Amino acid sequence: MGSELWRLDATDLSGLIRSGQVSSREAVTDVLARMDEVNPAVNAVVRRMDEEALAAADQADGARARGEVLGVLHGVPVTTKINIDQKGHPTDNGVVAFKALMAPEDAPTVAHLRKAGAIFVGRTNAPAFSMRLFSDNDLHGRTLNGRDPSRSPGGSSGGAAAAVATGMGAISLGNDIGGSVRIPAYCNGIVGLRVSLGRVPFYSPMVKDPRPMGSHLMSAMGPLTRTVRDARLALSVLAQRDDRDTRWVDAPLEGPARPRPLRVALVPELPGGTTHPAQAAAVRRAGAHLAAAGYQVEEVCPPQIEQVIDVWHAIGSGDVFRMLAPHMERFGDADAVTSMRLWLEHKPIPDPLAVLEAFGLRDLSLFRWQTFFQTYGLVIMPTLADLPPIVGQDLTFEGQGQLLNSIRPALICATLGLAGLAVPVGSHSAFRTGVQIIPPRLREDLALEAGEVIEAAEGVVVAIDPA
């Protein structure tokens, strides 16, 4: 099977390694060879760790030979994002000034993957400071979309998504404050899971200064995969306890049974802006798949969608950007700075009282959504309202305005601290269209179950060769 191992998802590959049909060294060698082949075309993996990975693979094979207890990802090659701490590697976040900023220890998610037996083969690209829909920076260059290089692979986990989409590891670790897992998953036609606030431990051991409160409430980790079952598997690893995290919640991965048939709210076109017809069609197509499987599907809007989006901008501009902007201006590359300035022209920093009011509205909105979820078990809407953005679209005032219209659906989960599972549904030109499945708080299991139904109807994602 040698040259075909990179095609497998983590679930199948782990089974082969654990049973002894394949060695971890074979799996890692195969993925590194695939990286040799395709990474020059997409520039998704910007720091390779071949020697470290092969040494870890040999250790994994030795552990199996000795009969040791094996983790669920034993010997499986994975990648991590350049803004997540990994011991012995720089957390450079795409910034030239931070290229030598070495992490002294693993972030909790990296530690959990390591404990589960995963083998780290590379670090994936992101925009400078991880605050752009284009994974491009002066330190590592631009990551290309493997389906169409004129379109963005998404951001900020664009490198992670492009790596998974082209077969450079079955799982890649990303994070999401406004769509940074789900948007790249959509742009690359793969699966991306943003978890609920508190589900996965999320902090950086290197950070010494307080983070903006908006980052605490809106940021979450999540895996990018080619199959929904791999997203489920990765979640079981990432969601493990770390008592140092101030928001981690000890909640079961499987919640109590909901009345059946489960009611699903479809939102094909978001109020307050435009939605591309292909994306609206994807939502209705997903609804048809679920209806055929016995779900009760209706087109109905959850409460106050436009207000929830406005709350993200009030907190994002007034708290997150307010603290990040000086660092961006000092250390960011020219395109990242231009993009940020244009964003703030559209969504200026509000006064502090408006930001405090937005935090209150966030809590009230979450209460209203959780009440809505008493009736509807899931909400399905587009991941982006438009097609994947054209490279450089955010560098003009008009283009940035179009992007802010497009990202409206991606902001909702982040505002409310909800999970969102992005899955491809249908296609348009060279791209997969896609939806996000939003469950009640800490009910990723409901989204994953529905995602598996949709995946069964659409077919499992396979790795692509770059266009």
PyMOL commands that set and color helices and strands:
alter all, ss='L'
color gray80, all
select helices_A, chain A and resi 2-7+10-19+24-42+50-65+96-98+108-115+128-130+158-165+182-188+213-218+228-238+277-292+305-331+334-346+352-372+393-395+397-406+408-416+444-458
alter helices_A, ss='H'
color red, helices_A
select strands_A, chain A and resi 45-48+77-81+119-124+136-137+141-142+171-176+191-194+220-225+263-266+296-299+378-382+420-424+434-438
alter strands_A, ss='S'
color yellow, strands_A
deselect
rebuild
show_as cartoon
